[in-house]
Amino acid sequence: MKILVAIKRVVDYAVKIRVKPDKTGVVTQNVKMSMNPFCEIALEEALRIRESGLASEVVAVSMGPTQCIDTLRTGLAMGADRGIHVEFNDALYPLSVANIFKKLVEIEKPSLVILGKQAIDDDCNQTGQMIAGLLNWPQGTFASKVVLDKEKQVVTVDREVDDGTETVCLNLPAVITTDLRLNQPRYATLPNIMKAKSKPIKNFTPEDLNVEIKSDLEIVEVTEPPKRKAGVILSSVDELIDKLKNEANVI
């Protein structure tokens, strides 16, 4: 059984984000980039499934500029068997990514596609659902537990929902998106980093896959959140009640 895992290159979670002067996006030049944390969780889950003997191959897929190969190498160092890079230098939005993934699924024929539930740069939380819709595959989103039954060709997914946990059973092939509590991703060891340099990465372009990239979204403006007002120290409960009543208007 083959598993396809999506990997996205994003601004590192520890970097302080700066908005461009023209408010068209955030500054990415000379900024540390890394693998999207939710994608790390997706890859870790795929590797654990393979290590348990339920899958034979894990293929990491990334889309974007040439620098995405570095992120793919990180995924290969974590344990993925090979990589696929779809090169595109402009912005890619969820529907375009889903259309590309659909073509890759037709080529690779995996039994399972695993993605992070969202990327920390745009927080769209749309790509996995769109892939499942285009493929007409069942989907288990926000997964906090994944149990695969290879004999019955089903996967049981515990989903984190507003009311608690929902358990769904999906027939394979299926699409899964991962939540934070699914696992703790491993670190790439130095020997595996060296091995990753020799692992194959296949290159495509959207034209190779007969996918037309259309911008179905328009970014109107990107602004920083308003600065939080400084807190105040109150001397009494009466003063607190007065401020909650007359300033905050919450009582």
C-alpha positions in Angstrom: 0.0 0.0 0.0 1.2 3.5 -0.9 0.7 6.7 1.1 0.9 10.1 -0.5 1.7 13.0 2.0 1.5 16.7 1.3 4.3 18.9 2.5 4.2 22.7 2.4 7.0 25.2 2.8 6.0 28.0 5.1 7.5 30.8 7.2 8.9 29.1 10.3 6.5 29.3 13.2 9.1 31.0 15.5 9.6 33.9 13.0 8.0 37.3 13.8 5.8 38.0 10.8 6.1 41.4 9.1 3.6 42.7 6.6 4.8 44.2 3.3 4.7 48.0 3.0 2.1 47.7 0.2 -0.1 45.3 2.3 -0.2 42.6 -0.4 1.2 39.9 1.9 3.9 39.1 4.4 7.7 39.4 3.9 9.2 36.1 2.9 12.6 37.2 1.6 15.6 36.4 3.8 13.2 34.8 6.3 13.6 31.3 7.8 11.3 28.8 6.1 10.4 25.3 7.3 7.9 22.5 6.9 4.4 23.3 8.0 3.9 21.8 11.5 0.7 20.1 10.5 2.5 18.5 7.5 5.1 17.2 9.9 2.3 15.4 11.8 0.9 14.0 8.6 4.3 12.7 7.5 4.9 11.2 11.0 1.6 9.3 10.9 2.4 7.9 7.4 5.8 6.8 8.6 4.3 5.0 11.6 1.8 3.2 9.4 4.6 2.1 7.1 6.8 1.0 10.1 3.9 -1.1 11.4 3.9 -3.1 8.2 0.6 -1.7 6.9 2.2 0.3 4.0 5.1 -0.3 1.7 5.9 3.3 0.6 5.5 6.9 1.7 5.8 9.5 -1.0 6.2 13.2 0.0 4.7 15.8 -2.3 5.5 19.6 -2.3 4.4 22.3 -4.6 6.0 25.7 -5.2 9.4 27.3 -6.1 12.7 25.4 -6.3 13.3 26.0 -2.6 10.6 23.5 -1.8 13.1 20.8 -2.6 14.9 21.7 0.7 11.6 21.0 2.5 11.2 17.8 0.7 14.7 16.8 1.7 13.7 17.3 5.3 10.7 15.0 4.7 13.0 12.4 3.2 15.4 12.7 6.1 12.4 12.0 8.5 11.9 8.8 6.6 9.8 9.3 3.4 10.9 6.9 0.6 10.9 9.5 -2.3 9.6 12.9 -3.2 7.6 14.7 -5.8 8.1 18.4 -6.5 5.6 20.3 -8.7 7.4 23.5 -9.5 5.4 26.7 -9.7 6.7 30.2 -8.8 3.5 32.1 -8.2 0.9 31.7 -5.5 -1.0 28.5 -5.3 -4.4 28.4 -3.7 -6.3 25.4 -2.3 -8.3 24.5 -5.4 -5.3 24.6 -7.7 -3.3 22.4 -5.2 -6.3 20.0 -5.1 -6.4 19.8 -8.9 -2.7 19.0 -9.0 -3.0 16.4 -6.3 -5.8 14.8 -8.2 -3.5 14.3 -11.2 -0.7 12.9 -9.0 -3.1 10.5 -7.4 -4.1 9.2 -10.9 -0.4 8.7 -11.6 0.8 7.2 -8.2 -2.5 5.4 -7.3 -2.1 5.6 -3.5 -4.5 4.0 -1.1 -4.2 6.9 1.4 -3.6 10.6 1.1 -2.6 12.4 4.3 -2.4 16.1 4.7 -2.1 18.6 7.6 -5.5 20.0 8.4 -4.2 23.5 7.5 -1.1 25.5 6.8 0.1 28.1 9.3 0.6 30.7 6.6 -3.0 31.0 5.2 -5.0 28.8 7.6 -7.3 27.9 4.8 -8.2 24.3 6.0 -9.6 23.5 2.5 -7.2 21.5 0.5 -7.8 18.0 2.0 -11.6 18.4 1.7 -11.2 19.6 -2.0 -9.0 16.7 -2.9 -11.6 14.2 -1.4 -14.3 16.0 -3.3 -12.5 15.9 -6.7 -11.6 12.3 -6.2 -14.9 11.3 -4.8 -13.1 9.6 -1.9 -14.2 9.5 1.8 -12.5 11.9 4.1 -11.6 12.0 7.8 -10.6 15.5 8.8 -9.0 16.8 12.0 -7.8 13.3 12.9 -6.5 12.8 16.5 -6.3 9.0 16.0 -5.9 6.8 12.9 -6.3 3.0 12.9 -5.8 1.1 9.6 -7.2 -2.3 8.9 -5.5 -3.5 5.8 -7.4 -6.8 5.5 -10.8 -5.1 5.6 -9.4 -2.1 3.6 -10.9 0.4 6.0 -9.4 3.1 8.2 -11.0 4.3 11.5 -10.4 8.0 12.3 -11.1 9.8 15.6 -12.0 13.4 14.7 -11.8 16.4 17.0 -15.1 18.3 16.7 -16.7 21.0 18.8 -18.6 18.6 20.9 -15.7 16.3 21.6 -14.6 13.3 19.5 -16.3 11.8 16.5 -15.3 8.4 15.1 -15.7 7.6 11.5 -14.9 4.5 9.5 -13.7 5.1 5.9 -13.3 2.7 3.0 -10.0 2.9 1.3 -8.8 4.8 -0.7 -9.4 7.8 1.5 -8.1 11.3 2.4 -7.1 12.2 6.0 -6.2 15.5 7.5 -4.3 15.6 10.7 -4.8 17.6 13.9 -2.2 18.6 16.6 -2.9 15.7 19.0 -2.4 12.9 16.5 1.3 12.4 17.3 4.7 14.0 18.0 6.8 14.2 14.9 10.3 12.8 15.0 13.5 14.7 14.4 15.7 13.9 11.4 18.9 12.3 12.5 22.3 13.1 10.9 22.6 9.7 9.2 19.1 10.0 7.7 19.9 13.6 6.6 22.9 12.2 4.7 20.8 9.3 3.2 18.1 11.8 2.1 20.5 13.4 -0.3 20.5 10.2 -2.4 16.7 9.6 -2.3 14.9 10.4 -5.6 12.8 13.5 -6.2 10.6 13.6 -9.3 9.9 16.9 -10.9 6.7 18.1 -12.6 5.1 21.3 -13.7 1.4 22.0 -13.8 1.7 21.9 -17.6 3.1 18.4 -17.4 0.0 17.3 -15.4 -2.4 19.2 -17.7 -3.6 21.4 -14.9 -4.5 25.0 -15.6 -3.6 27.3 -12.6 -6.3 29.9 -12.2 -6.4 32.4 -9.4 -9.8 32.0 -7.8 -9.0 34.2 -4.8 -8.0 37.8 -4.6 -6.1 39.2 -1.6 -7.5 42.6 -1.0 -5.3 43.6 1.9 -3.1 42.2 4.6 -2.8 44.1 7.8 -1.3 43.5 11.2 -3.7 42.8 14.1 -4.3 45.9 16.3 -1.9 46.3 19.2 -3.3 45.1 22.5 -3.9 47.9 25.1 -1.8 47.7 28.2 -3.5 46.2 31.3 -4.3 48.2 34.4 -4.0 47.2 38.1 -7.2 47.9 40.0 -7.3 48.7 43.7 -10.7 47.2 44.6 -13.5 44.9 43.5 -15.8 47.9 43.3 -13.5 49.5 40.7 -13.4 46.3 38.7 -17.2 46.1 38.6 -17.4 49.7 37.6 -15.0 49.2 34.7 -16.8 46.0 33.5 -20.1 47.8 33.7 -19.3 51.2 32.3 -16.3 50.7 30.0 -16.4 47.0 28.9 -20.2 46.9 28.9 -20.2 43.2 29.8 -22.4 43.4 32.9 
